[in-house]
């Protein structure tokens, strides 16, 4: 299944994409897509419904992130050797783990708002994995059984705050709007091999990133197992798994996002995002 959330920001309702490509509402069956409803038993119940009998949703509806705000938004750095090389950093011998604040989550087509004074905001197309079953100290052999599904993520990064304001990356990773997710969450049965997904990103129509999850240093199963030894992974938690080469800070000269830029990015089987870069500030 391809699971969606639609409607105004903060008031999204759950749905899915029917086999004919139409958007359908599940609001009569579940309250939202979250840690509780991503359980295998709930997904099995939803699969038994006839998607074409569900209420149709306007194709013009805004899509939000396909999961409600997770308890944890975990990110992995430098997980492609060629990306580590372009960043001028050693290839990791263990996964590089950091956090993105859950308040940064946005829909796949919501604008990305540059922080005041930002001149080094960058892009990173990534594969995200959403936990469906509690995982604590699991092995790589069993890790994927704990996944509810996979999604497209843009790990937007303000490089000055990430790299020039102390040793912790988190400062530059969690600004509001810096976590576009979706358009949909593909359930695990739709992605038989998460190491066979093509990723790409265009800036203003020019290809910047192209890669495959086949070239990850640490595959998804190892990342989940590793993180599950650092923390208990709860249903609904999101792990974004690293980016292939082609980020702006590695260009010669470096190239960063400016107001009026447009990003288009995608992953095979996981849809596309189309985001405008703006400077408007949102109220709390």
SULQUIRA-V412292 format. One record per helix or strand. SS is the DSSP state (hx for helix, st for strand). FROM is the first residue (numbers start at 1). TO is the last residue. If there is no record, write none. Layout:
ss->SS from->FROM to->TO
ss->SS from->FROM to->TO
This chain:
ss->st from->2 to->6
ss->st from->13 to->17
ss->st from->23 to->25
ss->hx from->40 to->47
ss->hx from->51 to->53
ss->st from->56 to->57
ss->st from->63 to->63
ss->st from->73 to->77
ss->st from->80 to->80
ss->hx from->81 to->86
ss->st from->96 to->99
ss->hx from->102 to->104
ss->st from->105 to->106
ss->st from->112 to->113
ss->st from->121 to->122
ss->st from->125 to->131
ss->st from->135 to->135
ss->hx from->140 to->146
ss->st from->147 to->155
ss->st from->157 to->158
ss->hx from->159 to->163
ss->hx from->169 to->172
ss->st from->179 to->181
ss->st from->185 to->187
ss->hx from->188 to->190
ss->st from->198 to->203
ss->st from->206 to->212
ss->hx from->213 to->215
ss->st from->216 to->216
ss->hx from->220 to->230
ss->st from->233 to->233
ss->st from->238 to->243
ss->hx from->248 to->250
ss->st from->262 to->267
ss->st from->271 to->278
